[in-house]
Amino acid sequence: MMRIEHTMVLGLSAALLVACGDDTPSGNPDAGGNGGVVELSGEITADTILTKDKEYYLTALTYVVSPATLTVEAGTVLRGDPGSALVVTRGARLVTSGTESEPVIFTSSSEVGERRSGDWGGIVLLGAAPINVTGGKNQVEGIDPNENRASYGGSDDTHDCGSLRYTRIEFAGFELSTDNELNGLTVAGCGSQTKLEYVQVHKGKDDGIEFFGGSPTARYIVVTSAEDDSIDWDFGFRGRMQFVLIQQNPADADSAFEADNQQDNNDASPRSKPTIYNATLLGPRGTSGTQHGMVLRRGTWGILKNLIVTGYPKAAVDLRDTATVNGLTMSPAELLIENSIFFDSVIHFDDDADKDDDGAFDEAAALSDAARNNRIDVDPGLPDAFNLTRPRAVPPASSPAASGGASPPSDGFFDMSATHIGAFAPGGADWTEGWTAFPAS
């Protein structure tokens, strides 16, 4: 598409380049008006609204800076050029207000059929909630370490980075340098007022979603065809998640969950300890490949219940490092993997045949203990879930996943009625219908 460039200013220093003859915004700084193309770069420093009647292009790293809130209305599409990303800095917020029929979409600026993972950088949310690195603050990976707008961490455990609702993020995750990549969605130091609901990350070059510390909430989450880990956490992540679907591509993927506390100090505080209920983790099936279901290491703890983990060529669960194992064996336990179904993986629990990385701990004996209410080699009934063009992961009403689940916590966030196992109630509604998409390119 040819874009005729004009310039206007949002806030104090945001550069927006507008085409199609509409270079005069109406009202408070926004991108409203009567159609046109808007290019986003630089800084957004005042409250701004993006509306579906325009086409938006991220042309470079674009920073939303305090005290601005960037609001994206239902049906709006933002396309990212190579080297671009949307970075919401500490004190700023991103609010996406999609609906089931009109999701907000962040995607590549390349033509359909030519889009690839890593075409652009994705979304970065930076907050002031606690992380467990020395000094309590850090620079987010994937951005120049000398960029002072890329810092996160603090002391506000409720910090609000914004809310994402009915939002898709596609073909993101560019590489700044070797092993220094942005994810589809990076959530760093965001507190409990940060809310993710009905969010899909598809075809990410690095991780689908990575959480660095903090305590955000997330439910109705879909991560598909990530080329590294689907969901990754570290630096003291203590968030809550419910209703999570992960589908891994056999061509490129690592773990569905890769979970750390901290590499340099496995016992650093606050310790990573998320609470996750009702997840379905779909591997690529078959006996070749490097994918694990869950790699829990470097001292992470957590409460992981009502999971279906199926189809992994490596272990469904791999515990590493004695600091992680200690969470499972201490009394009371701080790492719980319970009320779950493990089916059709090459091995369910890592047996240290390749390498003893957990002090010779017998994972199979511990996680098969009847007191944990886990079921091994029980078929949950998901024949269409592995279809890469449209996974159907709702089990039939007769599925064994209909029973044996734990009751989620009564804390105002979790749906306590979801005592089934997996992301979907057997025989129930498919909550991914209408707003997700699974394009190959």
C-alpha positions, -999 to 999 in steps of 0.1 A, spaced: 0 0 0 13 35 -9 13 58 21 14 96 16 30 109 48 20 139 68 29 147 104 10 156 135 18 155 172 2 134 199 9 145 234 43 163 236 65 143 212 47 114 196 51 114 158 22 102 138 23 103 101 -12 104 85 -23 97 50 -54 98 28 -59 135 33 -69 133 70 -41 151 88 -62 169 113 -73 149 144 -105 157 161 -109 162 198 -84 152 224 -52 136 210 -65 105 192 -65 88 159 -102 94 152 -115 110 121 -128 99 88 -105 71 77 -68 72 67 -35 56 75 -16 64 107 21 56 113 32 54 149 67 60 162 85 79 189 66 87 221 30 89 230 28 112 260 -9 120 264 -40 98 266 -47 85 231 -74 65 214 -70 43 183 -102 36 164 -111 9 138 -118 35 110 -80 39 105 -51 17 95 -22 18 120 14 10 113 41 8 139 72 19 120 98 18 149 100 13 186 70 33 199 70 42 236 38 50 256 52 71 285 38 81 319 11 93 325 -4 84 292 -30 56 285 -32 42 250 -67 29 244 -73 6 213 -110 2 205 -127 -30 192 -120 -40 157 -88 -20 154 -58 -35 135 -22 -24 141 5 -36 118 42 -38 128 71 -31 105 105 -48 109 122 -34 140 90 -20 155 74 -28 188 49 -11 212 66 -5 246 44 7 275 67 22 301 64 23 339 35 46 348 18 43 314 -10 19 305 -23 0 275 -60 -8 273 -74 -29 244 -111 -32 243 -118 -59 218 -149 -81 216 -156 -116 206 -167 -105 172 -143 -76 168 -109 -84 185 -81 -60 185 -53 -73 163 -16 -66 163 1 -83 133 28 -80 107 28 -53 81 37 -78 54 10 -90 30 -10 -121 40 9 -151 27 42 -134 33 40 -129 71 66 -147 92 74 -150 129 97 -122 140 84 -97 114 80 -71 142 87 -69 180 54 -74 198 40 -57 229 60 -49 260 43 -39 293 67 -25 320 56 -20 355 67 -11 391 58 -44 409 85 -63 428 111 -85 410 139 -105 426 170 -91 410 196 -71 429 185 -36 433 148 -44 425 150 -30 389 160 -44 356 162 -37 319 138 -57 297 155 -80 273 151 -74 236 157 -37 238 190 -18 239 202 -21 276 211 16 276 176 26 268 163 42 301 127 38 291 131 0 291 134 -5 329 109 -22 351 105 -33 387 97 -15 420 77 -19 452 40 -16 440 26 -51 440 -7 -38 426 8 -18 398 -16 -14 368 1 -18 334 -33 -18 317 -57 -45 304 -58 -65 273 -92 -80 263 -100 -100 231 -67 -93 216 -45 -112 191 -8 -107 187 7 -123 156 41 -129 139 61 -110 165 94 -114 183 123 -98 163 159 -105 174 179 -75 185 210 -96 189 219 -132 195 197 -146 224 182 -112 229 148 -112 214 114 -97 222 85 -120 228 50 -118 214 39 -103 247 63 -93 275 48 -86 309 76 -73 332 70 -60 367 33 -57 363 11 -59 394 -22 -74 403 -43 -47 387 -29 -57 353 -55 -79 335 -51 -101 305 -84 -117 293 -90 -135 259 -55 -129 246 -39 -150 218 -2 -149 208 4 -167 175 36 -175 156 60 -157 179 97 -160 171 107 -163 207 84 -170 237 46 -165 233 42 -147 267 70 -141 291 64 -128 327 92 -112 345 82 -110 382 51 -92 393 16 -105 400 -7 -99 370 -39 -119 363 -45 -138 331 -74 -160 319 -87 -173 286 -51 -173 272 -42 -190 239 -6 -194 227 -1 -212 194 30 -221 173 56 -202 194 91 -210 183 105 -210 218 85 -214 250 48 -208 250 47 -193 285 78 -184 303 82 -169 338 111 -159 361 123 -131 385 97 -138 411 65 -142 390 35 -146 413 6 -142 390 -27 -161 387 -39 -178 355 -70 -198 346 -82 -213 313 -50 -216 292 -46 -233 259 -12 -240 244 -6 -257 211 30 -263 200 41 -266 164 63 -297 156 86 -276 135 98 -251 161 91 -251 198 107 -256 232 85 -260 263 49 -252 269 58 -238 304 95 -228 310 96 -217 346 124 -201 366 128 -182 398 163 -167 393 193 -182 376 220 -166 398 202 -172 431 176 -200 429 162 -190 463 159 -152 456 129 -135 471 101 -128 462 101 -163 447 83 -173 416 51 -190 427 22 -186 403 -12 -202 407 -25 -218 376 -57 -238 371 -74 -253 341 -47 -255 313 -44 -277 283 -8 -282 270 -7 -298 236 26 -310 223 34 -319 187 29 -357 192 53 -383 179 86 -394 193 110 -369 177 115 -334 188 128 -314 217 95 -302 233 87 -306 269 54 -299 286 67 -282 317 103 -274 326 103 -262 362 137 -251 373 160 -226 391 139 -226 422 104 -219 409 75 -230 430 38 -228 421 3 -243 424 -5 -261 391 -38 -279 391 -64 -292 367 -40 -296 338 -41 -318 307 -5 -324 294 -4 -345 262 17 -352 231 53 -344 242 84 -361 226 103 -352 258 90 -353 293 56 -339 302 72 -326 334 108 -320 340 119 -308 375 154 -293 376 176 -281 405 172 -290 441 157 -256 450 127 -265 428 125 -300 441 126 -287 477 93 -269 470 76 -302 461 90 -322 491 88 -296 520 59 -296 544 37 -278 536 46 -281 500 52 -249 480 52 -266 446 20 -286 438 13 -305 406 -20 -322 412 -54 -332 399 -41 -335 363 -41 -358 334 -9 -369 316 -13 -388 283 6 -398 252 40 -383 259 72 -403 254 78 -401 292 55 -383 316 81 -374 342 118 -369 336 138 -399 346 173 -383 344 184 -408 318 202 -380 299 214 -360 329 209 -358 366 199 -322 371 177 -326 402 198 -345 427 185 -379 416 150 -371 427 124 -397 416 99 -375 398 77 -404 386 73 -417 421 65 -383 436 41 -371 409 23 -405 406 16 -406 443 -21 -413 447 -24 -384 471 -18 -360 442 -48 -372 423 -29 -372 390 -39 -397 363 -14 -413 340 -21 -427 305 -57 -417 307 -70 -404 273 -88 -371 277 -104 -374 242 -89 -346 221 -87 -359 185 -90 -325 168 -68 -305 192 -36 -310 173 -49 -295 140 -26 -265 134 -51 -246 113 -79 -248 139 -74 -267 172 -106 -280 188 -97 -288 223 -131 -292 240 -133 -328 253 -165 -347 249 -189 -347 278 -179 -384 285 -142 -374 289 -124 -385 321 -115 -348 323 -150 -341 335 -142 -353 370 -113 -355 394 -104 -318 393 -96 -296 423 -118 -266 433 -101 -233 423 -94 -208 451 -121 -185 464 -103 -152 459 -124 -132 435 -104 -141 405 -108 -178 398 -140 -194 385 -146 -218 413 -171 -238 393 -142 -250 370 -136 -283 387 -130 -300 354 -95 -308 341 -81 -288 313 -89 -254 297 -124 -264 286 -154 -280 304 -160 -314 287 -190 -310 264 -190 -273 271 -185 -241 251 -153 -234 231 -143 -200 245 -117 -196 216 -145 -194 190 -149 -161 171 -119 -141 181 -88 -164 175 -71 -171 143 -43 -195 132 -28 -183 99 3 -200 86 16 -168 71 
